[in-house]
Amino acid sequence: MGEAISSSETHAPEILSATGVDLSYGAQLAVRDAHLSVARGEVAAITGQSGSGKSSLLYCLAGVLPVARGQVRFEGRPLGGLSDEEISTLRREHFGFVFQYGELLPELTIEENTALPLRLAGQRKGPALAAAGEVLGRLGLGGLRDRRPSQVSGGQSQRVAVARALVHCPAVVFADEPTGSLDSANAAAVLKEFLGLARSQGTAVVLVTHDPAVAAQADRRYSMTDGVLSPGEPL
């Protein structure tokens, strides 16, 4: 038998990086000289208190906010060189998003909410709903597919948001306090399902949180104070 290769000798390819990133709101510098790297299938947590700049950095990484200086790269390609249309296509086809309050569309069913990224990418309704149903089933939500968001609990709604973020097997999911609105039991359950499904798909996750228990589930942790990001520490 061949000699086993240790994890320290194997490295998943980098998929997302930030180099020397600054972000300003007028005269206020919200992010200062941030450096970050995330590999395929890796979960990176950015911790910090409210107002520290962690959410601002997340939106820079996702191409939602333009950086004032430095560079964000996805698969080696600088986001700063992309047109607005190219950025929109990138976010629609390769990125997923999970927010603190789920932000489901009230007029759509649970299944339709989950299928939304596929429908926006041009997939036909039947296959999109079938894919949504499969992911909902994996998250224990198969029986809720015909309900509206107002007919499910907060924990269930957040699971639906996770399903929606992962249904199109994105390369990267950006999660902004994804369990912040839940009690500890529901938060732990949602986080376990979210990260388990993401890792099984090889999806990288960039997770913003102020909760040390949430950050402890990551593979690498960064901390942010007054717009300054500390070097990432493997956990």
NULODO-511285 format. One record per atom (N, C-alpha, C, O): residue in one letter; x, y, z. Coordinates in steps of 0.05 Angstrom, whole numbers. Last residue first. Example, Ala and Ser with C-alpha at 12.3 -4.5 7.8 and 13.67 -1.06 7.14 Angstrom:
<rs>
s_257_-45_142
s_273_-21_143
s_258_1_157
s_268_23_161
a_264_-114_156
a_246_-90_156
a_264_-66_156
a_285_-66_169
</rs>
This chain:
<rs>
l_-167_522_248
l_-178_512_273
l_-176_482_274
l_-184_469_294
p_-121_571_223
p_-134_545_220
p_-143_534_247
p_-129_538_267
e_-131_640_220
e_-120_618_236
e_-135_592_231
e_-159_591_235
g_-114_696_181
g_-131_673_185
g_-117_651_201
g_-94_646_196
p_-96_759_211
p_-90_736_194
p_-107_712_201
p_-115_708_224
s_-150_807_221
s_-127_792_230
s_-121_769_211
s_-138_761_196
l_-170_867_192
l_-174_838_192
l_-148_825_201
l_-127_830_191
v_-198_927_213
v_-173_913_209
v_-177_883_213
v_-187_874_234
g_-245_953_228
g_-238_951_200
g_-213_936_193
g_-206_934_169
d_-246_945_284
d_-243_972_273
d_-234_971_244
d_-216_987_236
t_-228_879_276
t_-231_901_296
t_-226_927_283
t_-205_932_271
m_-239_812_263
m_-239_839_253
m_-244_858_275
m_-263_855_291
s_-209_748_250
s_-224_766_267
s_-220_795_258
s_-199_801_246
y_-218_685_218
y_-207_712_217
y_-223_728_238
y_-246_723_243
r_-208_616_217
r_-222_638_229
r_-205_664_227
r_-181_665_232
r_-225_555_184
r_-206_577_188
r_-221_601_199
r_-244_607_191
d_-266_521_187
d_-239_509_183
d_-217_530_188
d_-195_524_196
a_-318_530_237
a_-304_536_212
a_-277_521_211
a_-268_511_231
q_-342_525_285
q_-349_505_266
q_-333_508_239
q_-335_491_222
a_-329_570_314
a_-314_545_320
a_-320_523_301
a_-305_504_299
a_-367_608_299
a_-340_609_287
a_-324_584_292
a_-308_576_275
v_-408_593_335
v_-411_590_306
v_-384_589_292
v_-379_572_274
a_-385_606_383
a_-394_578_379
a_-398_573_349
a_-393_551_340
p_-377_661_379
p_-354_643_379
p_-361_614_374
p_-346_599_362
d_-412_705_340
d_-416_683_359
d_-392_664_358
d_-388_651_337
h_-414_741_301
h_-403_751_326
h_-403_729_347
h_-394_734_369
t_-397_726_232
t_-412_720_257
t_-398_735_280
t_-374_741_279
v_-397_706_165
v_-393_728_184
v_-410_723_209
v_-433_716_207
l_-365_660_124
l_-386_663_145
l_-379_686_164
l_-358_686_176
v_-359_632_65
v_-348_655_80
v_-370_663_99
v_-392_673_90
v_-347_569_39
v_-366_585_54
v_-350_608_68
v_-330_602_81
a_-344_529_-21
a_-331_546_-1
a_-351_564_13
a_-370_572_0
t_-370_466_-35
t_-374_494_-35
t_-358_508_-13
t_-358_500_10
g_-372_411_-38
g_-346_424_-45
g_-349_454_-47
g_-333_467_-60
q_-416_386_-21
q_-417_396_-49
q_-390_408_-57
q_-387_415_-81
s_-404_377_32
s_-409_353_14
s_-410_361_-15
s_-404_345_-32
r_-402_429_51
r_-377_414_49
r_-381_390_30
r_-363_383_15
a_-457_442_50
a_-437_458_34
a_-412_442_30
a_-401_441_8
l_-479_405_86
l_-486_404_57
l_-466_419_40
l_-460_410_18
g_-453_422_133
g_-451_394_123
g_-457_392_94
g_-442_379_79
l_-469_475_139
l_-441_469_134
l_-437_441_123
l_-419_436_107
f_-526_467_145
f_-515_485_125
f_-486_477_118
f_-479_473_95
e_-530_432_189
e_-541_424_163
e_-528_441_140
e_-520_430_119
k_-506_463_229
k_-496_436_223
k_-505_428_195
k_-489_417_180
l_-539_509_229
l_-510_511_222
l_-499_484_214
l_-484_482_195
v_-588_488_246
v_-586_500_220
v_-557_501_211
v_-550_495_188
a_-573_470_298
a_-584_452_278
a_-581_463_250
a_-573_448_232
a_-557_517_324
a_-538_495_321
a_-547_475_299
a_-531_465_284
a_-604_547_321
a_-580_557_308
a_-560_534_304
a_-548_532_282
n_-640_518_352
n_-645_520_324
n_-620_529_309
n_-614_520_287
a_-613_526_402
a_-619_499_392
a_-623_499_361
a_-611_483_347
s_-611_582_409
s_-586_566_407
s_-591_539_395
s_-574_529_380
d_-656_617_364
d_-647_609_390
d_-624_589_387
d_-619_579_365
l_-638_664_310
l_-649_639_320
l_-640_633_349
l_-619_644_358
s_-614_705_284
s_-641_710_293
s_-654_685_306
s_-678_686_313
g_-563_687_270
g_-565_707_290
g_-593_712_300
g_-597_722_323
t_-547_652_232
t_-563_641_254
t_-568_661_276
t_-577_654_298
p_-518_681_195
p_-540_664_185
p_-557_652_207
p_-579_643_202
e_-485_730_188
e_-499_723_212
e_-523_704_207
e_-546_711_214
d_-483_720_123
d_-481_743_141
d_-498_737_165
d_-522_741_164
a_-448_681_78
a_-468_680_99
a_-463_702_120
a_-442_703_133
f_-437_661_14
f_-431_683_33
f_-454_684_53
f_-478_686_46
v_-410_607_-20
v_-434_618_-6
v_-424_638_14
v_-406_633_30
v_-383_589_-82
v_-379_602_-56
v_-406_611_-45
v_-423_621_-60
a_-402_558_-124
a_-374_555_-117
a_-369_567_-89
a_-353_556_-73
p_-467_527_-115
p_-449_549_-121
p_-421_543_-113
p_-416_525_-97
c_-513_491_-128
c_-485_482_-123
c_-465_504_-129
c_-447_501_-146
h_-563_511_-128
h_-549_511_-154
h_-520_504_-151
h_-504_509_-169
v_-578_507_-74
v_-592_491_-94
v_-577_490_-120
v_-579_469_-134
l_-558_539_-33
l_-542_516_-42
l_-553_501_-66
l_-540_483_-76
a_-594_578_-21
a_-566_586_-26
a_-550_564_-39
a_-530_569_-53
r_-640_548_-10
r_-639_566_-33
r_-611_574_-41
r_-604_576_-64
a_-624_523_37
a_-630_507_14
a_-629_524_-11
a_-617_516_-32
v_-621_568_71
v_-597_552_65
v_-601_535_40
v_-583_534_23
a_-674_583_71
a_-654_602_60
a_-628_588_54
a_-615_594_34
v_-695_539_97
v_-703_544_69
v_-683_563_56
v_-675_559_33
r_-674_547_147
r_-665_523_132
r_-672_527_102
r_-657_518_85
q_-703_593_161
q_-674_595_156
q_-662_571_142
q_-644_574_126
s_-753_571_165
s_-749_591_145
s_-719_594_140
s_-711_598_117
q_-746_537_210
q_-752_526_184
q_-746_546_161
q_-735_538_140
g_-738_576_249
g_-717_557_243
g_-721_544_216
g_-702_540_201
g_-788_603_247
g_-763_617_241
g_-740_598_234
g_-725_603_216
s_-838_561_214
s_-825_573_237
s_-799_588_228
s_-791_586_205
v_-887_577_163
v_-866_560_174
v_-853_576_197
v_-855_600_199
q_-922_610_137
q_-933_586_149
q_-912_568_161
q_-918_545_169
s_-897_650_111
s_-912_658_135
s_-923_634_150
s_-932_636_173
p_-877_625_65
p_-859_631_87
p_-874_638_113
p_-864_633_134
r_-925_573_48
r_-914_599_44
r_-896_606_68
r_-898_593_89
r_-919_504_26
r_-927_525_44
r_-915_551_36
r_-896_553_21
d_-901_463_-5
d_-924_478_-16
d_-933_500_3
d_-952_514_-3
r_-858_440_24
r_-852_453_-2
r_-875_470_-12
r_-871_489_-27
l_-855_413_71
l_-863_441_73
l_-863_454_45
l_-868_478_44
g_-834_362_70
g_-863_365_74
g_-873_393_74
g_-897_398_77
g_-779_370_64
g_-794_361_42
g_-824_364_45
g_-839_368_25
l_-741_385_100
l_-762_404_95
l_-781_395_73
l_-797_411_63
g_-691_362_111
g_-714_354_127
g_-738_372_124
g_-755_374_142
l_-652_372_75
l_-652_389_99
l_-677_383_117
l_-682_399_136
r_-664_338_35
r_-639_333_49
r_-637_349_75
r_-623_342_93
g_-711_363_16
g_-712_337_29
g_-687_331_45
g_-689_320_67
l_-689_409_-7
l_-707_411_16
l_-709_385_31
l_-710_385_55
v_-663_384_-50
v_-647_397_-29
v_-664_401_-4
v_-654_398_18
e_-707_364_-79
e_-686_346_-70
e_-670_359_-47
e_-664_345_-27
g_-737_410_-91
g_-748_390_-74
g_-728_371_-63
g_-730_362_-40
a_-701_435_-126
a_-708_448_-101
a_-719_427_-81
a_-712_427_-58
a_-703_400_-169
a_-678_403_-155
a_-682_416_-127
a_-670_408_-108
a_-756_408_-183
a_-747_381_-175
a_-721_383_-160
a_-718_369_-139
l_-756_461_-198
l_-772_453_-174
l_-763_425_-165
l_-763_420_-141
a_-724_457_-244
a_-716_474_-221
a_-730_466_-196
a_-718_465_-174
p_-752_422_-278
p_-727_414_-267
p_-718_430_-243
p_-706_420_-224
g_-799_459_-285
g_-801_432_-275
g_-775_422_-264
g_-774_414_-240
k_-779_509_-306
k_-793_508_-280
k_-792_479_-269
k_-786_475_-245
r_-713_513_-334
r_-741_509_-336
r_-753_503_-308
r_-740_492_-291
q_-663_562_-318
q_-672_534_-318
q_-702_533_-319
q_-716_549_-307
g_-643_614_-314
g_-655_605_-339
g_-664_576_-340
g_-673_567_-362
a_-627_634_-267
a_-605_626_-286
a_-616_615_-312
a_-601_607_-329
l_-674_640_-241
l_-661_664_-250
l_-638_658_-270
l_-631_675_-287
r_-683_586_-229
r_-701_600_-247
r_-688_625_-258
r_-691_631_-282
l_-642_578_-192
l_-643_563_-216
l_-660_576_-237
l_-653_577_-261
p_-657_613_-150
p_-632_617_-164
p_-630_602_-191
p_-618_611_-210
l_-711_591_-136
l_-707_617_-148
l_-680_621_-162
l_-679_631_-185
a_-723_545_-108
a_-716_542_-137
a_-708_569_-150
a_-698_568_-173
t_-739_565_-59
t_-714_549_-61
t_-704_548_-90
t_-680_548_-95
n_-787_589_-72
n_-766_605_-61
n_-739_591_-65
n_-719_603_-73
e_-816_543_-88
e_-810_564_-108
e_-788_582_-98
e_-771_590_-114
e_-819_516_-39
e_-806_503_-61
e_-798_524_-82
e_-776_523_-93
i_-850_553_-9
i_-823_545_0
i_-807_533_-23
i_-783_539_-26
t_-881_599_-56
t_-881_576_-38
t_-852_570_-29
t_-833_582_-40
l_-883_671_-56
l_-875_646_-67
l_-877_623_-46
l_-875_628_-22
e_-893_717_-28
e_-913_709_-47
e_-907_682_-60
e_-924_671_-74
p_-848_728_4
p_-873_718_17
p_-894_708_-3
p_-910_691_4
l_-784_706_-4
l_-805_722_-17
l_-832_711_-8
l_-838_688_-13
l_-739_708_52
l_-754_694_32
l_-776_712_20
l_-785_731_33
e_-698_725_89
e_-707_742_67
e_-720_725_45
e_-713_728_21
g_-664_706_133
g_-674_689_111
g_-682_704_86
g_-673_697_64
y_-640_739_169
y_-668_735_171
y_-680_720_148
y_-705_721_144
q_-585_738_155
q_-593_733_182
q_-623_726_185
q_-631_709_201
f_-574_702_92
f_-575_726_109
f_-588_719_136
f_-599_698_140
v_-535_672_45
v_-553_667_67
v_-551_691_86
v_-529_699_94
f_-522_662_-24
f_-524_681_-2
f_-543_671_19
f_-565_662_13
g_-475_640_-74
g_-500_636_-59
g_-499_655_-35
g_-477_662_-26
f_-446_645_-139
f_-447_652_-111
f_-475_645_-100
f_-495_645_-114
h_-452_632_-193
h_-430_620_-178
h_-430_625_-148
h_-415_612_-133
e_-496_658_-216
e_-489_631_-224
e_-469_617_-206
e_-469_593_-205
r_-501_710_-193
r_-525_693_-198
r_-517_664_-202
r_-532_646_-193
r_-450_731_-192
r_-464_727_-167
r_-488_708_-170
r_-494_692_-152
l_-439_730_-248
l_-422_716_-229
l_-437_710_-203
l_-437_688_-193
t_-478_765_-267
t_-478_738_-275
t_-462_720_-256
t_-470_698_-250
s_-460_813_-242
s_-487_802_-236
s_-489_773_-244
s_-500_757_-229
i_-410_818_-266
i_-412_815_-237
i_-439_803_-230
i_-440_784_-213
e_-426_827_-319
e_-410_803_-313
e_-411_797_-283
e_-412_774_-274
e_-453_875_-314
e_-467_852_-323
e_-452_826_-316
e_-464_806_-308
d_-412_909_-298
d_-435_905_-280
d_-450_880_-288
d_-459_865_-271
s_-349_877_-316
s_-371_896_-320
s_-393_891_-300
s_-393_870_-287
l_-287_867_-280
l_-312_857_-292
l_-332_880_-296
l_-333_898_-280
g_-243_881_-252
g_-242_883_-281
g_-267_875_-295
g_-268_875_-320
g_-252_869_-199
g_-251_897_-207
g_-250_901_-237
g_-256_923_-247
l_-245_816_-193
l_-272_825_-196
l_-273_854_-206
l_-292_863_-219
p_-194_780_-225
p_-201_803_-209
p_-230_812_-214
p_-238_815_-237
r_-189_710_-222
r_-197_733_-239
r_-205_756_-222
r_-223_753_-204
g_-179_666_-189
g_-157_681_-201
g_-164_705_-217
g_-145_720_-225
e_-230_653_-170
e_-216_634_-189
e_-193_649_-204
e_-189_644_-227
f_-236_719_-157
f_-251_694_-157
f_-239_676_-179
f_-238_684_-202
r_-207_770_-118
r_-205_752_-141
r_-222_727_-136
r_-222_716_-114
v_-201_838_-103
v_-215_813_-96
v_-214_796_-121
v_-220_805_-143
q_-151_885_-85
q_-163_868_-105
q_-177_844_-93
q_-166_831_-74
g_-138_955_-72
g_-133_927_-69
g_-149_911_-90
g_-159_922_-109
r_-188_1004_-55
r_-160_997_-62
r_-157_967_-58
r_-172_954_-43
a_-242_1006_-52
a_-228_1031_-57
a_-200_1026_-66
a_-188_1041_-81
v_-287_958_-83
v_-266_965_-64
v_-253_991_-72
v_-252_998_-96
p_-358_957_-87
p_-332_961_-100
p_-311_969_-80
p_-317_985_-62
l_-402_908_-63
l_-390_934_-58
l_-363_936_-72
l_-347_918_-70
v_-411_858_-85
v_-433_876_-82
v_-424_904_-78
v_-436_923_-88
g_-372_819_-88
g_-375_837_-111
g_-399_856_-109
g_-406_868_-129
a_-362_790_-44
a_-384_780_-61
a_-388_798_-85
a_-405_792_-102
l_-324_820_-18
l_-316_794_-28
l_-337_783_-48
l_-330_769_-67
c_-356_863_-2
c_-334_867_-21
c_-326_841_-34
c_-323_839_-58
y_-388_837_34
y_-401_848_10
y_-380_856_-11
y_-386_856_-35
l_-350_826_74
l_-365_804_61
l_-376_814_34
l_-375_800_14
l_-336_877_91
l_-316_861_77
l_-330_838_62
l_-323_832_39
s_-384_891_116
s_-375_907_94
s_-354_891_77
s_-355_891_53
s_-384_854_158
s_-404_852_137
s_-396_868_112
s_-401_859_90
k_-340_874_188
k_-339_847_176
k_-360_843_155
k_-355_830_134
g_-336_921_214
g_-330_921_186
g_-332_894_172
g_-326_892_149
s_-353_928_266
s_-324_924_262
s_-316_924_232
s_-292_926_226
g_-406_931_277
g_-393_956_269
g_-363_953_264
g_-350_972_258
s_-406_882_328
s_-422_898_310
s_-407_924_303
s_-397_938_321
q_-343_846_331
q_-366_859_343
q_-381_875_321
q_-371_879_299
g_-324_785_297
g_-320_813_305
g_-345_825_316
g_-367_814_311
t_-300_738_247
t_-313_745_272
t_-308_775_279
t_-289_787_268
i_-309_699_194
i_-299_726_201
i_-314_735_225
i_-339_739_224
a_-291_634_175
a_-308_651_191
a_-293_678_196
a_-269_678_201
a_-292_590_121
a_-277_611_134
a_-296_629_149
a_-315_639_138
v_-290_526_99
v_-307_545_113
v_-290_565_128
v_-274_558_146
e_-275_498_35
e_-266_508_61
e_-287_527_73
e_-300_542_58
g_-285_483_-17
g_-295_466_5
g_-288_475_33
g_-294_461_52
r_-229_517_-41
r_-253_502_-47
r_-260_483_-24
r_-243_469_-13
a_-205_567_5
a_-201_545_-14
a_-228_532_-20
a_-247_536_-5
v_-192_635_13
v_-211_613_19
v_-207_592_-3
v_-207_599_-27
s_-159_689_44
s_-158_668_23
s_-176_645_32
s_-176_637_55
l_-144_759_53
l_-160_735_60
l_-158_715_37
l_-156_722_13
h_-130_822_78
h_-120_799_63
h_-134_774_72
h_-136_768_96
a_-144_891_79
a_-153_864_86
a_-141_843_67
a_-140_847_42
d_-137_948_88
d_-115_930_80
d_-121_901_87
d_-104_887_100
r_-193_961_122
r_-166_971_118
r_-147_948_112
r_-142_931_129
v_-259_985_118
v_-242_961_116
v_-214_971_108
v_-211_987_90
a_-277_1037_124
a_-291_1015_138
a_-275_989_138
a_-277_974_157
l_-260_1101_130
l_-249_1076_120
l_-260_1053_136
l_-254_1051_160
q_-298_1157_113
q_-293_1137_133
q_-283_1111_120
q_-295_1101_101
a_-312_1193_74
a_-285_1196_86
a_-278_1174_106
a_-255_1173_116
g_-351_1147_42
g_-343_1175_43
g_-315_1177_53
g_-296_1165_43
y_-332_1090_63
y_-358_1103_61
y_-353_1133_64
y_-352_1143_86
s_-285_1046_32
s_-291_1072_45
s_-320_1078_42
s_-332_1073_21
l_-242_992_38
l_-269_1001_31
l_-275_1026_46
l_-271_1027_71
d_-185_956_14
d_-196_979_30
d_-224_984_20
d_-230_981_-4
v_-145_899_11
v_-171_911_5
v_-178_933_25
v_-177_929_49
g_-100_866_2
g_-97_894_7
g_-122_910_3
g_-121_933_-7
t_-135_817_-29
t_-107_827_-25
t_-107_857_-22
t_-114_872_-40
a_-174_760_-24
a_-173_789_-22
a_-144_797_-15
a_-131_784_1
s_-201_704_-60
s_-180_717_-45
s_-184_747_-45
s_-197_759_-62
l_-224_639_-75
l_-231_667_-69
l_-208_680_-53
l_-198_667_-34
i_-200_590_-83
i_-221_598_-101
i_-228_628_-99
i_-238_640_-118
e_-142_550_-83
e_-155_575_-74
e_-177_582_-94
e_-173_581_-118
p_-146_479_-80
p_-140_503_-95
p_-156_527_-84
p_-179_525_-76
a_-126_444_-21
a_-147_450_-41
a_-140_476_-55
a_-130_494_-42
h_-68_409_-10
h_-80_436_-8
h_-101_439_-30
h_-95_436_-54
t_-31_364_29
t_-50_368_8
t_-64_395_11
t_-71_402_34
e_-1_361_73
e_13_358_48
e_-6_361_24
e_4_361_1
s_-34_362_116
s_-16_385_113
s_-1_384_87
s_11_404_79
s_-59_313_115
s_-74_337_106
s_-56_361_102
s_-63_378_86
s_-14_263_89
s_-26_279_111
s_-40_303_99
s_-35_312_77
i_-22_205_53
i_-14_233_51
i_-28_249_73
i_-53_247_75
a_4_140_64
a_-18_159_66
a_-7_188_65
a_15_193_75
e_40_102_17
e_41_117_42
e_18_138_42
e_15_152_23
g_8_46_-14
g_23_71_-14
g_21_85_12
g_2_81_28
m_17_-24_0
m_0_0_0
m_17_25_0
m_39_26_12
</rs>
